[in-house]
Amino acid sequence: MRIALTSYSGYGAWFTRRLVKERHQVSYFIKPEVPEELMVCHGLSVKPSQSKPDYANYHLSVFDLTGRKRAADASLETTPTIGDGSLNCMLEDDRELGLKFMEDAGINVPPHETFNDTSSAIAFVKRSGRRYVLKPFDCEDSDATYVSTDAEDMIGYIQRLPQIIQAKPFLLQEFVTGTEIGIEGWFDGTNFWLLNATLEDKKFMNDNKGPNTGCAGNLVFLIGESSRIYREGLGKAKDLLQQSGFRGMIDLNTIVTEDKAYGLEWTPRFGYDSSPTLMRMYAGDYGEMMGAIASGVQPDALWRSEYGVSVKMTIPPFPSYIRGKHRAGVICTGLDPDRDYLHDCMTKASFNAKDPTLETAGVNGWIASPIITGGDPVRAWEELYQIVNHNIHIPNVQYRTDCDKSSLKKLARLKTQGWV
């Protein structure tokens, strides 16, 4: 099968490695924001092209992030396409419309209000006296997302907003105490397949301290349609997704209390690091599976394992991005290109080198996320940390050492409450 993978910053480069090993003809297109992004997985993935793709020449078109809806919509006119498009961008980037989509589907959402100015928001918080989460509308301002400790804390944060998001619209969502979990399905236009869940630690340091990294470590596991967390959340969106003509992977970030599930955000694209972990769990032909979903055909559900775990390994100044300050040429030993999700990592050897020397590419300091899969999450975490602590050697490496305890505790709570 001829597959075009379109990337914005190299996040999908590693995926091409598996697709090539499955004997697909893969083209990898990228127009990087910075030149260093061309070096993501250099020598480990398909050589990137900066030319404009002619998607009509491919059987499948895959986008690794949302944000280029015009290109994705044009691709869809001639070729089965997943990962981006007008609906994808609306669901992820327009928080208000994304929440309305949930409400229209019958999914519970926490009480929320939208504001265009800080004075109105401050007055609202003073009146309610409740704890809120602030979320900017513009996806580029995701660093401004803030979880307050109480009403007074949120008021103080809002007072600083003009310098942070320059008075752009934002949303205040009432804080819900519970367990956060991502529920993903691959939708073929009619039904969900490959249902899975992700328990994620987002903060940079142990005990959920420090800045948000998106994902510092995760536990991915399979669920079924009978799962309560699916039935009371993502499963309710089936009819609306059918009517919208959606196809592809879609995740509903959900928070659950003991008796209620609330939708928070949509991720209608690959998730990092959950999607690389799921790819390692999948035993079938991943290219054929994506092609089936994009074409409206039931995919094969062939699994290597029920659980997958991963932890993010970085070097300073990550999690800060400082252009020109991320070191290239740092030797990384113990990483396996076919096991571990690689990003700021490259080799000067050939694609099929048996044991290539790996080094950093100088992109952003996120080097790799080693992945282990298995039938028991406890053993998977034990094996992963054995490899990370003793087999992988990277100067000045940073990673959380408590993702196992954190995710297993959350999994046990969800099982006790009857959600999974």
N, C-alpha and C positions, 0 to 999 in steps of 0.2 A: 504494500500500500504506500502511496506517495503522501507524505505528511508535511505540512508547513507549520512550524512553530514560530510564532511572532512574540518577541520579548521586548520589554521596555527597559529593563536594567540587568538582564542576565539571570533572573531567578529561575527561569525554565531551562537554562542551558544543560544542567545535569540530566534532565529528563530525556534529552536526545540520546544519551548514551545507551539507555535501556532500549529505546525504540530502534536504534541501529542494530543492537545485538539481537533483536527480534526479527531482523532482516527487512525492516521497513526502509524505504528511501526517504530520508529526512532532510529538509532544508530548514535552516535556522536563521531567522531575520531579526536584526536588532538595529535600532537607531539610538545609541546610548546618549544619556545626558552628559556624561563625562567619558573621556577616552578610555579610562581604566576599565570600564564595564565591558569593553570588547575582550578583555583578558579573563573574564569569569570562566572558569573551567577550561581555559586554553589547553589544547592537547588532550583533554579528557572528553570533550564533546564534539559535536559537529562544528566545523569551522563556520563562524558567523558571516552573514552577508548584510551589507547596509543598503542594498538595492531595494526597490519597491517590488513586493511580491505580486505575481500574477496568480491569484488563488484558484482560478479556473483550471490550472494545470495540476491540481492536487485532489486527492480523494478525501482528505480531512484537513481542516484548518483549526489550529489550537492557539489560543492566546493565553499567556501565562499570568496576566493581571488585567483588571478592568482599567478603563481610562482612555481607550481609543475606540469609542463606539462607532465612529464613521468608518474606520478601516474594517472593524468587525462586521458591521452591517453590510458593507460592500462585499466582504468575503462570503457572507451568508447568501447573497444573491446567486452565487454559482456553486458553492461548496458547503457541505455539512460543516458547521462551525460551532465551537464551544469555547467558553472562558471569558467572553466579552460581548458587548453589544449594548444597544440603547436600554433595554430592560435591565440588564446586569448593572449598568452604571446608575440607573435610577434607584434600584434597590439598595445599592451599597453607598452611593454618594449623597443622595438626597434623603437625609435622615427622616424628615417629616413624611415624605411619600413612602419610604420603606416601612415606617410604623403604620401608616394607613393601610398598606398592603396586608400587614399582619392583622390589623383590626377587621378588614374586609373578609379575611379568611377565617375569622373567628378565633384567632390566637390572642390570648391575654397579653397586654402590654402594661408596664408600670405607668401611672399617671404622669403626664408630661405637659409642658407648655413651651411655646416657641417665642423668642424675643428678637427684636431688631436693635434694641438699645439697652445699655447697662442699667440705666436708672429704673426702667420698668421691671427688670429682673430683680434688682435689689429690693424694690418695694414688694414684689411678689414673695420673695423668700422671707422678708420680715413679717409679712402677714401670716404666712403658713407656719413658720418656725420649724420646718422639716428639713431633713437631710436630702441633698440632691447630688446627682451626677451631671456635670456640664459637658455637652458634646457639641463641638462646632459643626456646622453644615458642610463646610468645604473639607473634603478628604485630605487636602494638603495641610490642614491645620490640626491633624490628629494629635499632635503633641500637646495641644491645648486642652484635650479631654482631661477632666479633673473629677475625682471622687472626693467629696468633702467629708469631713468628720462630723460636722453639724451645720446648722443654719448660719451661725456666725462665721465659721470658716469659709463657707461658700460666698458669703457677702464680701469678705476680704479678698477672695480670689477674683470675683467679678469686678471689683474696683480696679484691679490691675489689667483687666481684659483689653482696654483700648490699645495698650502697648503690645499685646500678644496676638490678637486676631483682628485688630484695627476695625472694631465695631461691625464685623460681619454677623449675619444671623447665627443664632445658636439655640440649642435646646436644653432645657432643664428637665431631667427625668428623676422622679422620686426614687430614692435608693431602696433597694429590696435586699434584705438579708437572706442569703441562701447559698446554694452551690451553683457555680457557673459551669456550663457544659455546652459544647458545640455539637449539634446533631446535623449530620450531612447525609444527603441522598444524591444519587445520580439519576436525573430525570430524563426520560426518553421522549417526552412530549405527552405521555399518557400515564406512566407509572414511575415510582421510585424503585431504584435498585441499589445494591451495594451499600445498604444503610450502615452507618458507622457513627461513633461518638468520640469526641476528643475532650480530655481533661488537660487543661493547659495552665502552666505557670508563666505569667507574663512579666513579672518584675525581675530586674537584673540580678538581685542578690538573694541569698537564703532568707527564709522567713518572710518572703514577699516585700523586701525592702528595696529602695532605689528606684530608678526610672523604669518606665515601661519599655520592654524590648519587642513587644508583639508576641513573642514566644521564646521563653528561656528553656523550656522543656515540656514534653507532652506524653500522654498515654492515650493511644488510639485503640479502640476495640469495636468489634462487630455487634450490631443489635438487629432485631427483627421488627416486622410490622406490628407484632403484638406488644412491643415494648411500650410502656405507659408514657415515657418521655417523648417517643415519636408520635403516638396517637394524640397527645394533648398539645403538640407543638407543630413541627414540620409537616406531619401528615395532614393537618388541616388545610395546608396550602395547595394540595393537589389540584382541586378544581380550578382555582385561579391561575395556576401555572399552565394547566391545559388550555384555558381560554386565552392566555397570553402567548402561547406558542413557544414557551421556554424549553430549551434542551441544554443539558450540561450538569455540572456539579453545583450544588447549592447547600450552604450551611446556614442554619438558624442558631445564632448565639443565644442561649437560653439560660435563665436562672430559675432555680426551683427552690421553693420552700417545702415544708413537709407535705403540704396538700395542694400546691398550686404551681403551675409553670408559666413563666413570662418570657415572651420574645424580646430580645434587646436589639440585635443587629443582624443584617444579612451579609453573607460572604458568598456571592454567586460566581466563584472562580476557585482556582487552586488556593489552598491555605499553606502557609509556611510557618511551621514545619510539618503540619499534619498530613498534607498530600504526599510528600516524599515518604513518610512513614507508611501511609496506606499503600503506596505503590510497592513497597517492599513486602507488605503483607499479601499482596495479590499474586496468585500463582499462574494466572493465565497470561495471554498476550495483551499487554496494556494498550498497545496501539489499536488492536482490533476491538477491545472493549470501548475505548473512547470513540472509535468510528461507529460502533453500533449505537451508542447513546446519541451521537450527533445526527445519525440517520434515522432515528426513531425505531430502532430495533432492540429487542431485549438482549442485554449482554450476557456473557457467561459469568457465573458467580463461582470462580475458582480461587480458593484461598490457600495460602501457604500456612497461615497461622491466624489465630483469633485476636491476638494482641500485638501491639507494636509500641516501642518506647524510643524516645529520642531526647538528647540534651544539646543545647547550643554551645559551641566552643568558639571563643573570640580572643582577640588581643587588643590592648589599648591602642587608640583612645576610644574604641567602642565601649559603650553605646553611643557616644558622641560621633557625629560625622564631621570631620574637618578635612576638607579637600586638600590633597597633597601631603597629609600627615599620616596616612595609613601605609605601613611599611610593606614593600614588595621584597621578595627574595628570602623571607623567613622560612627555613626548612621545617617541614612537618612530616614526622615519621609515625607509622602505625595506622594511618588512615587507609581505608579500602574504598577506591572509587566506585565499586559495584555494590558496596554495602552502605556507605555513608553518604548523606546528602552533602555535596560540596558546593561552595559559593566563591568566596575570596580565596581560591585555590587553583593552581595550574601546574603544568609540567612541560618540560622541554622535550620530553620523549614523545613517541608516536602514540596514537590512539590505542593501539592494541598491545602496548608494552606490558609485559607480564608483571613487573614490579617497578613502576615509574617513581622517580624522585619527585615529591610534591613540595611546592613552596607557595607562599602567599603571592597574590597578584597585585596587592596594593589598592583594593577597591574600597572596602569599608570596615575591614577587621572581623567580619563574620566569616570565619574560615570554613567550618563544617558543623554538621549535626549528625554524629554517629547514630545509627539505628540498629536496634535488635528486635526481632520478632519471635513469638513463641506462643505456646498454649497456656502459659501461666505468667501473669504480669509480675509477680514477685520475682520469679526466676529470670524473667527478661530484664528487669531492672538490675538484678545482681550481676548478670553477665555484662550489661552495658557499663556499669560503673567499674567493673573489673577491667574492661578494655580501656575506658577513659582514664582511670587512675594509674594504670600500670603499663599499658601498651602504646598509648598515643603520647608523643612527646612534641610539644610546641613551646618555644620560649615565651614566657610571660602569658601563658594561656589563662583564660578566665572561663569558669562555668559554675553553675549551681550544683551543689552536692546533696540537695535535699528534695529533688523533684520526685524521687521514688516515694519518700514518706508522704509528701504532699498529695500526690495523685492517688496513691493507694488509700489514704484516709478518705478522700473525697469519693472514691469508688465504693468503699465500704458503706459510707453514709447513704449514697444513692441506692444501693442494694437494700439496705435496711428500710429505707423509706418506700421501696417498691417502685422506683422510677426505672431501673434497668434490671 
